[in-house]
Amino acid sequence: MENALGISGPQAIMMAVTASFTVLGMVMLLAAIFMKKRWKPSYMFEFAFIGLMLGLVYYADVLSFDTYTAYQENLNAEEKMVSGNFVGKGEAAFDRVVTVVAFQWGFAFINEDEQLSRNAVVVKPGEKILFKIVSNDVIHGFNIPVAQITAEIDPDDKREVWIKAPDKPGKYLIQCVNYCGVGHSQMKAWLVVQGSTPTAGLDGGSINGDA
């Protein structure tokens, strides 16, 4: 079982910090209401608090810049031209068929052997992969930047899109591009390409014709 994100990572740290400051703010508000004597913090405490805020802003900005840079590098990579028009004949035209369950806030991938992996799907270079995508709660987006493929999935609906996996082994971003709640920024997964390259095949696209 592959777990690309887990419960750790920079985004999880920022969410934990945000939750901690929310709780701390509520505690301090209640203290200000019920304390009989007003507490005046020292200048050193105020400077330290300001420094902490600036550090968090800088950390979040660096994290955002790194994510954006990686996203753009995938879009501009040599492997980006892997999308196209579907001309196959049913599921037999594909090397791999993967059912994708989108939920708040992640992706679950189920292969032909009904094996489940969370937030990562492992494929071989050059494989033609059919994704059968469903949502079990709200509207989600399914976007693979390296393949220039995006699909929107309504609850209780099914979308089918397919791609040709990049020839270069590595980890490629999969993400939700429809705001789906407070954990939307965490809703990412990985297309993990590993192994040898099979015989060259077709380019990928949307079976529904609206990638």
C-alpha positions in Angstrom: 0.0 0.0 0.0 1.3 3.4 -1.0 0.7 6.4 1.2 2.2 9.5 -0.4 1.1 12.1 2.0 0.1 10.5 5.3 -0.6 12.9 8.2 2.8 14.7 8.2 4.3 17.3 5.9 4.4 21.1 5.6 0.7 21.5 4.9 -0.2 19.4 8.0 2.2 21.5 10.1 0.6 24.8 8.9 -2.9 23.4 9.6 -1.8 22.3 13.1 -0.3 25.8 13.7 -3.5 27.5 12.5 -5.6 25.2 14.8 -3.3 25.9 17.7 -3.5 29.7 17.3 -7.3 29.5 17.0 -7.6 27.6 20.3 -5.0 30.0 21.9 -6.9 33.0 20.7 -10.2 31.7 22.1 -8.5 31.0 25.5 -6.9 34.5 25.6 -10.3 36.1 24.7 -12.0 34.2 27.6 -9.2 35.2 29.9 -9.6 38.9 28.9 -13.3 38.7 29.6 -13.1 37.0 33.0 -9.7 38.2 34.4 -10.2 40.9 37.1 -6.8 42.5 36.5 -5.7 43.4 33.0 -2.5 41.7 31.9 0.0 43.8 30.0 2.7 41.8 28.2 6.3 43.1 28.0 7.8 44.5 24.9 10.0 41.5 24.6 6.9 39.2 24.5 5.3 41.4 21.8 8.5 41.5 19.7 8.8 37.7 20.0 5.2 37.2 18.9 5.6 39.5 15.9 8.8 37.6 15.0 6.9 34.3 15.2 4.2 35.6 12.9 6.7 36.9 10.4 8.5 33.5 10.5 5.2 31.7 9.8 4.4 34.0 6.9 7.8 33.4 5.5 7.6 29.7 5.9 4.1 29.6 4.2 5.4 31.8 1.4 8.4 29.5 0.8 6.2 26.5 0.9 3.7 28.0 -1.6 6.6 29.1 -3.9 8.1 25.6 -3.9 4.8 24.0 -4.7 4.1 26.5 -7.5 7.6 26.0 -9.0 7.2 22.2 -9.0 3.8 22.5 -10.6 5.2 24.7 -13.4 8.2 22.4 -13.9 5.8 19.5 -14.4 3.8 21.5 -16.9 6.9 22.5 -18.8 8.6 19.1 -18.8 9.3 17.1 -21.9 6.6 14.6 -20.8 3.8 17.1 -20.9 2.5 16.1 -24.3 0.9 12.9 -23.2 -2.7 13.8 -23.7 -4.8 13.4 -26.8 -7.9 11.8 -28.2 -9.3 8.5 -27.2 -9.4 6.0 -30.0 -9.3 2.7 -28.2 -11.9 0.0 -27.9 -13.1 -0.2 -24.3 -11.0 -1.2 -21.2 -9.1 -3.7 -23.3 -7.3 -0.8 -25.0 -5.6 0.1 -21.7 -2.6 -1.3 -19.8 -4.1 -0.4 -16.5 -7.6 0.4 -15.2 -7.8 2.3 -11.9 -10.9 3.3 -10.0 -10.5 6.6 -8.2 -12.6 7.6 -5.2 -12.4 11.3 -4.5 -13.4 12.3 -0.9 -12.8 15.1 1.6 -9.8 15.4 1.4 -7.9 12.8 -0.6 -8.0 10.2 -3.3 -8.2 6.4 -3.0 -7.0 4.3 -5.9 -8.3 0.8 -6.5 -6.6 -1.4 -9.2 -7.9 -4.3 -11.2 -7.1 -6.7 -8.3 -9.2 -4.6 -5.9 -6.0 -3.5 -4.0 -6.4 -0.1 -2.4 -3.8 2.6 -2.1 -4.3 6.0 -0.6 -3.0 9.2 -2.3 -0.7 7.4 -4.7 -1.0 5.2 -7.7 2.0 3.3 -9.1 2.3 2.7 -12.8 5.0 1.9 -15.4 6.5 4.4 -17.8 4.5 4.7 -21.0 1.5 2.8 -19.8 -2.0 3.7 -21.0 -4.0 4.2 -17.8 -7.8 4.6 -17.6 -9.1 6.4 -14.5 -12.7 5.7 -13.5 -13.4 8.6 -11.1 -16.3 8.9 -8.6 -17.0 11.2 -5.7 -18.7 10.1 -2.5 -19.4 13.5 -1.0 -19.0 16.9 -2.8 -17.8 18.2 -6.2 -14.1 17.5 -6.7 -11.6 18.1 -9.4 -9.1 15.5 -10.8 -6.1 17.2 -12.3 -2.8 15.7 -13.5 -0.7 18.7 -14.6 2.0 16.7 -16.4 -0.7 15.1 -18.6 -2.7 18.4 -19.0 -5.8 16.5 -17.9 -8.6 17.9 -15.7 -12.0 16.4 -14.9 -14.8 17.7 -12.6 -16.7 15.0 -10.7 -20.2 15.5 -9.3 -21.4 13.5 -6.3 -22.7 10.1 -7.3 -21.5 10.6 -10.9 -18.7 8.9 -12.7 -16.0 10.3 -15.1 -13.6 8.4 -17.2 -10.3 10.0 -18.3 -7.1 8.4 -19.5 -3.5 9.3 -19.9 -0.3 7.8 -21.2 2.1 7.7 -18.3 5.3 9.8 -18.7 8.3 7.9 -19.9 10.5 9.3 -17.2 10.2 7.6 -13.8 9.4 9.9 -10.9 6.5 11.3 -8.9 4.0 13.5 -10.6 1.3 15.6 -8.9 -2.4 14.7 -8.9 -4.6 17.3 -7.3 -8.1 18.5 -6.7 -8.8 21.8 -8.5 -12.3 22.4 -7.2 -12.6 24.0 -3.8 -14.1 21.3 -1.6 -13.8 22.5 2.0 -11.2 23.5 4.5 -8.9 20.6 3.6 -8.8 21.4 -0.1 -5.2 22.4 -0.1 -4.3 19.0 1.4 -6.1 17.1 -1.4 -3.1 15.9 -3.4 -1.8 12.6 -4.5 1.0 11.2 -6.6 1.3 9.4 -9.9 4.3 7.3 -9.2 6.1 6.1 -12.4 8.6 3.3 -11.9 9.9 0.4 -13.8 10.8 -0.2 -17.5 9.2 1.4 -20.5 6.7 -0.8 -22.4 6.0 -0.6 -26.1 5.0 2.9 -27.1 1.2 3.4 -27.3 -1.5 6.1 -27.7 -1.7 9.5 -26.1 -4.2 10.1 -23.4 -7.4 12.2 -23.1 -11.0 12.2 -21.9 -13.3 9.5 -22.9 -16.1 12.0 -22.5 -14.4 14.4 -24.9 -14.0 17.3 -22.4 -10.7 16.9 -20.7 
